[in-house]
Amino acid sequence: MASCPCGSGLDYDECCGPLHRGEIAAPTAERLMRSRFSAFALGEVDYLLRTWHSRTRPETLDLDPAQRWIRLEVLDTAKGGPADQTGVVEFRAIYRQAGHTDELHERSRFVREDGAWVYVGPLPPR
């Protein structure tokens, strides 16, 4: 078994794998964020599109195969729990590309759409 890319410490098959396969839904906005990071790391484009809000979702998504997502750090969350309808997750995603390591730092907005958590997009910097 392989360790899950999201950094939970669990095996992929007991962490993000069931979400990617559609067996379970993310119970919180943070859990969805972690599963989306793993989807970027593993090239799960269908999952990324499926968990993107219908208003902001691109028609297609082309991932750069030269970009390797290597670590996720969740910095803060606001709401986004099992009983909430909205949530914010601030994170830092570390990636490697063209021999350099860089990061994406984002505060992401999540909402429930048809009862499931979906990614809306980034919030403006504070």
N, C-alpha and C positions, 0 to 999 in steps of 0.2 A: 504494500500500500504506500502511496505517495502522500507526503504532507501537503495540506491545502495551501495554495498560493496566498490566500487571504490573511495568513498569519495567525489563525486561531489556535494552532498547535494540534488540531485534529487531522485525521486522514481525510483526503479529498472526498472519498466515498461516504463518509459520515458527516461531512460539512457542506461544502458547496455543490458537490455532485448531485444530490437529490434535487436541489433547486434548479440546476442546469438541465436536468432530465425532465423537469416538470412534475416530479413526484410530490413535492411540497412547495408551499409558497413562503416567502420570507415573512416572518412574524413582526419584524421591526424594520425601520428605515436603515438602521446601521447594518443589519443582517443583509439587506438588499445591496447596500453599498459594498460590503465585503464580497458578496457573490458576483457583483458586477466587476470588481477588480480582478477576481479570479477568472471571470469570463474574458476580460482583456488579456490576461496572462496566458490563457489557453486557446485563444482565438475562437471563442464561442459567440460568433456574430449573431446568430439567431436569438440567443438568450438576451444579448444586449438590446437588440431591437424590440423584443417582446416585453422587456422591462423598462422601456422608455415611454414617457407620456405621449399619448396620441397627438397632442398639439405641437410638441417639440421634437418628435422623433424624425430623424432623417429617413428618406426613402431607402437608401442603401448605406452601408457602412463598410469601408475598406480599411482594414487594419494593416499597418506597416509591419511586415514580417521581420524587419531588421530591428524593430523596437521590442526590447525585452522588459516586461514589467517584473520587478524583482522584490518589492516590499511595499506593504501598505501600513501606514500609521494613522489610526483614527485619533484625532486630536480633541474633538468635542462633538456632542450631540445635543440637540434641543428638540424636545418632544419626539415624535417618531416611534412611540411605543405601541404595544398591541391594541390599545384602546384609542389611539390618536388617529386623526385624519391627515395631518401634515407633520413634517419633520425636517430637520436640517442636520446634516452630517458634515463636519469639517475634517478633512483628511489631507495627508501628504502621501503621494504615490511616487515611489522611486523607480526610475527606469534607466535602462542602458541602451544607447544608440550611437552608432558610429564611433565606438571606442570611448565614449564619454558617459558619465553618470549624471543624471539630472533629476528633477522632481516636478511634479504637478501638485500645486497646493490649491485646494478648492473648498469652498463652502457650497454644498449641493443641497438643492431643495427637492424634497420627496413628497408625494401625495398618494392618497389611495384613489385608484381608478377601478371601478367595478369591484371594489372590495380588496384589491391587491395593491401592494406598494409598487410605485413606479418612480423613476427618476425624471424630474422636470428639467433641471439644468442648474448651472452655477448661479450663485448669488453674487452681487457686486462685492468687492473687497470692503472690509470695514474701515 
